[in-house]
Amino acid sequence: MNSRSNTCPFCGSPLLRHVRHQGVYWFCSSCYQEVPSLTSMVMLRRDKVGQQSRPLTAVGS
């Protein structure tokens, strides 16, 4: 087992990793809360920032 455990920020119980179409998230089987994965949130934000910073191109010139 991993020495670095993921614990629920609400109750302190171990989190279970789940995957669905929207991405990875953590689930607490004790208090039934979904906790977003921090690493996937950072990567998603990085992708959004990269899309916004692309130069605009003229259409129909």
ZAKOLRO-142110 format. One record per residue (C-alpha): x, y, z; residue number from 1. Coordinates in steps of 0.02 Angstrom, whole numbers, padded with zeros to 5 digits. Example, Ala and Ser with C-alpha at 12.3 -4.5 7.8 and 13.67 -1.06 7.14 Angstrom:
residues 2
u; v; w; resi
00615; -00225; 00390; 1
00684; -00053; 00357; 2
END
This chain:
residues 61
u; v; w; resi
00000; 00000; 00000; 1
00054; 00178; -00033; 2
00132; 00264; 00118; 3
00052; 00427; 00063; 4
-00134; 00401; 00090; 5
-00273; 00512; 00027; 6
-00391; 00558; 00167; 7
-00559; 00642; 00163; 8
-00548; 00828; 00208; 9
-00720; 00814; 00291; 10
-00705; 00661; 00404; 11
-00525; 00597; 00387; 12
-00571; 00426; 00316; 13
-00473; 00350; 00170; 14
-00533; 00402; -00003; 15
-00571; 00284; -00148; 16
-00514; 00334; -00322; 17
-00650; 00333; -00456; 18
-00644; 00366; -00644; 19
-00785; 00421; -00758; 20
-00802; 00512; -00924; 21
-00771; 00683; -00844; 22
-00610; 00624; -00763; 23
-00538; 00559; -00600; 24
-00611; 00599; -00431; 25
-00601; 00533; -00253; 26
-00748; 00465; -00154; 27
-00767; 00446; 00034; 28
-00864; 00288; 00078; 29
-00888; 00352; 00255; 30
-00972; 00522; 00226; 31
-01019; 00491; 00042; 32
-00934; 00649; -00022; 33
-00852; 00666; -00192; 34
-00683; 00753; -00182; 35
-00608; 00816; -00346; 36
-00434; 00757; -00391; 37
-00316; 00904; -00372; 38
-00196; 00844; -00507; 39
-00334; 00824; -00636; 40
-00403; 00996; -00591; 41
-00231; 01075; -00618; 42
-00211; 00988; -00786; 43
-00386; 01041; -00841; 44
-00350; 01221; -00794; 45
-00183; 01214; -00885; 46
-00272; 01155; -01043; 47
-00401; 01295; -01031; 48
-00266; 01427; -01008; 49
-00169; 01357; -01157; 50
-00324; 01368; -01267; 51
-00358; 01548; -01216; 52
-00180; 01607; -01249; 53
-00175; 01551; -01431; 54
-00163; 01695; -01556; 55
-00320; 01741; -01652; 56
-00319; 01717; -01839; 57
-00415; 01823; -01963; 58
-00557; 01736; -02052; 59
-00593; 01774; -02236; 60
-00443; 01886; -02270; 61
END
